[in-house]
């Protein structure tokens, strides 16, 4: 496993920027009911930080998460506590807190699924790597929704289900692909809002912006001009 895989995410965990170009700006909802005439009004905009981290394209990733000896060792651990501890130790120092727990439980659940499905060492390593890369894909970019996550995982599945080397290998049959996709949707896709809330930095940038009232039609903004026909009176001699 790449020790620095979560480093790019952790860089922005406690980093607050005020450059407006790095944020998605959501305008306020416009009300159909006209508001009372006032001298000024304040509107609130929601800003979400924009991040750009490199994400690996779908590829054959059998040993991207764990090496073959490590997968064999993981499958040989019978204790739930020791299996969780092994997964957590592979994370080294990052991530920390709730993101660390979420990832540990994710990999533990995938390992249980592989064991109950009687998958081989290669199949287990491939599925663990697919969940690992998909989790990095989702938590590395803020504007990734369920559709993109599903498509990314499906492409990883295809790389391990078609006999067309060097871009794909056949590790899973049709029935196993179906079971993997169903398990992925139940375990990960339906919990995406929770994963996003617990694994990504949550903060907003509030800017108080004063809006001047609209000018009524037919009226010009500015100082009133002097009336015509009236000039300065001359001084009396």
C-alpha positions in Angstrom: 0.0 0.0 0.0 1.2 3.5 -0.8 2.1 5.2 2.5 1.4 8.6 1.1 -1.9 7.8 -0.5 -3.9 9.9 2.0 -1.3 12.7 2.3 -2.9 14.8 -0.5 -6.3 14.6 1.3 -4.8 15.5 4.7 -3.1 18.6 3.4 -6.4 20.4 3.3 -7.9 19.0 6.4 -7.1 22.1 8.5 -6.4 24.6 5.7 -8.7 27.6 5.2 -8.3 29.6 2.0 -10.0 32.8 1.0 -9.2 32.7 -2.7 -12.7 32.7 -4.2 -11.4 30.8 -7.3 -10.9 27.7 -5.2 -14.6 27.5 -4.2 -17.8 26.4 -5.8 -20.3 29.2 -5.2 -24.0 28.3 -4.9 -26.3 31.3 -5.3 -29.3 31.8 -3.0 -32.7 30.6 -4.1 -34.8 33.3 -5.6 -38.2 33.7 -4.0 -41.2 34.1 -6.3 -42.9 36.4 -3.7 -41.7 40.0 -4.0 -40.1 41.3 -0.8 -41.0 44.5 0.9 -39.3 47.6 -0.4 -36.3 48.2 1.7 -33.1 50.3 1.4 -30.9 47.2 1.3 -31.0 43.4 1.6 -28.5 40.7 2.4 -28.3 37.4 0.6 -26.3 34.4 1.7 -24.1 32.3 -0.7 -22.9 28.8 0.1 -19.2 28.2 -0.8 -17.6 24.7 -1.1 -13.9 24.3 -1.4 -12.6 23.1 -4.8 -9.8 20.5 -4.7 -7.7 19.0 -7.5 -6.0 15.8 -6.6 -4.6 13.2 -9.0 -6.8 10.2 -9.3 -5.6 6.9 -10.8 -7.5 5.7 -13.9 -9.1 2.3 -13.9 -6.5 -0.4 -14.3 -5.5 -3.8 -13.2 -4.9 -3.2 -9.5 -4.8 -6.7 -7.9 -2.0 -5.8 -5.5 -2.4 -2.0 -5.3 -3.7 -2.2 -1.7 -1.9 -5.2 -0.3 0.8 -7.4 -1.6 0.1 -11.1 -2.1 1.9 -12.2 1.1 0.0 -9.6 3.0 -3.4 -10.8 1.6 -2.5 -14.4 2.6 -1.6 -13.2 6.1 -4.8 -11.2 6.4 -7.0 -14.1 5.3 -5.2 -16.3 7.9 -6.1 -14.1 10.8 -9.2 -15.5 12.6 -9.6 -12.9 15.3 -11.8 -9.9 14.4 -9.7 -7.6 16.6 -6.4 -8.7 15.1 -7.8 -8.4 11.6 -8.9 -4.9 12.2 -5.6 -4.1 13.8 -3.7 -5.4 10.8 -5.8 -3.2 8.5 -5.3 -0.1 10.6 -1.5 -0.7 10.9 -1.3 -0.6 7.1 -2.5 3.0 7.2 0.5 4.1 9.2 -0.1 7.7 10.4 -2.8 9.0 8.0 -5.7 9.4 7.9 -6.6 10.1 11.6 -9.8 10.2 13.6 -13.1 9.2 12.0 -11.7 8.8 8.4 -9.3 6.2 9.8 -12.2 4.2 11.4 -14.3 4.5 8.3 -11.6 3.1 6.1 -10.7 0.3 8.6 -14.3 -0.9 8.8 -14.7 -0.7 5.0 -11.7 -2.9 4.4 -12.7 -5.3 7.2 -16.2 -5.7 5.7 -14.8 -6.3 2.2 -12.4 -9.0 3.7 -15.4 -10.7 5.4 -17.3 -10.6 2.0 -14.4 -12.2 0.2 -14.1 -14.9 2.9 -17.8 -15.8 2.8 -17.7 -15.9 -1.0 -14.7 -18.3 -1.0 -12.6 -16.0 -3.2 -9.0 -16.9 -4.0 -6.1 -14.8 -2.9 -5.9 -13.0 -6.2 -9.7 -12.2 -6.2 -9.5 -11.0 -2.6 -6.5 -8.7 -3.4 -8.3 -7.4 -6.5 -11.5 -6.6 -4.7 -9.8 -5.0 -1.7 -7.8 -2.8 -4.2 -10.9 -1.8 -6.0 -12.6 -0.6 -2.9 -9.4 1.1 -1.8 -9.0 3.0 -5.0 -12.7 3.9 -5.2 -12.6 5.3 -1.7 -9.6 7.4 -2.6 -11.4 8.6 -5.7 -14.5 9.6 -3.8 -12.7 11.3 -0.9 -10.1 13.2 -3.1 -12.6 15.3 -5.1 -15.6 17.3 -3.7 -17.7 17.2 -6.9 -17.9 13.4 -7.2 -21.5 12.0 -6.9 -22.9 8.5 -6.8 -22.9 8.1 -10.6 -19.2 8.8 -11.0 -18.3 6.6 -8.0 -20.4 3.7 -9.5 -18.9 4.1 -12.9 -15.4 4.2 -11.5 -15.9 1.0 -9.5 -17.5 -0.7 -12.5 -14.6 0.1 -14.7 -12.2 -1.4 -12.1 -14.4 -4.5 -12.1 -14.2 -4.7 -15.9 -10.4 -4.6 -15.7 -10.6 -7.8 -13.7 -13.4 -9.6 -15.6 -12.4 -9.5 -19.3 -9.7 -11.7 -20.9 -8.0 -8.9 -22.9 -4.5 -8.4 -21.5 -2.6 -6.2 -20.9 -5.5 -3.9 -20.0 -7.7 -6.5 -18.3 -7.6 -10.0 -16.9 -10.4 -12.5 -16.1 -10.5 -13.0 -12.3 -14.3 -12.9 -11.8 -17.0 -14.6 -13.7 -20.4 -13.1 -14.5 -22.1 -14.2 -11.3 -19.2 -12.9 -9.1 -19.3 -9.6 -10.9 -23.0 -9.2 -10.1 -22.4 -10.1 -6.5 -19.5 -7.6 -6.2 -21.5 -4.8 -7.7 -24.5 -5.5 -5.4 -22.3 -5.6 -2.4 -20.6 -2.4 -3.4 -23.9 -0.6 -3.8 -25.2 -1.9 -0.4 -21.9 -1.3 1.5 -20.6 1.9 -0.1 -22.9 3.8 -2.5 -25.9 4.0 -0.2 -23.6 5.4 2.6 -21.9 8.0 0.4 -23.5 11.0 2.3 -22.2 9.6 5.6 -18.8 8.8 4.2 -18.5 12.4 2.7 -19.6 14.0 6.0 -17.2 11.9 8.2 -14.1 11.8 5.8 -14.0 15.2 4.2 -13.3 18.6 5.7 -16.6 20.5 6.4 -16.4 24.2 6.5 -18.1 27.2 4.8 -16.9 30.6 3.9 -19.4 33.3 4.8 -19.2 36.7 3.1 -21.4 39.6 4.0 -22.3 41.3 0.8 -24.3 44.5 0.8 -26.8 44.7 -2.0 -28.2 48.0 -3.0 -31.9 48.2 -3.8 -33.0 48.1 -7.5 -33.6 51.4 -9.1 -37.3 51.9 -10.1 -37.9 52.2 -13.8 -37.8 55.8 -15.1 -35.7 57.1 -12.2 -32.0 57.8 -12.5 -29.6 57.1 -9.7 -27.6 60.0 -8.4 -28.0 63.6 -7.2 -30.9 65.6 -8.4 -30.0 68.1 -11.1 -30.7 71.8 -10.8 -34.0 73.0 -12.1 -34.0 74.7 -15.4 -34.8 78.4 -15.7 -33.3 79.3 -12.3 -29.9 80.7 -12.2 -27.8 82.4 -9.6 -29.1 85.8 -8.6 -26.8 88.7 -9.3 -25.5 90.8 -6.5 -27.3 94.0 -5.9 -25.3 97.1 -6.5 
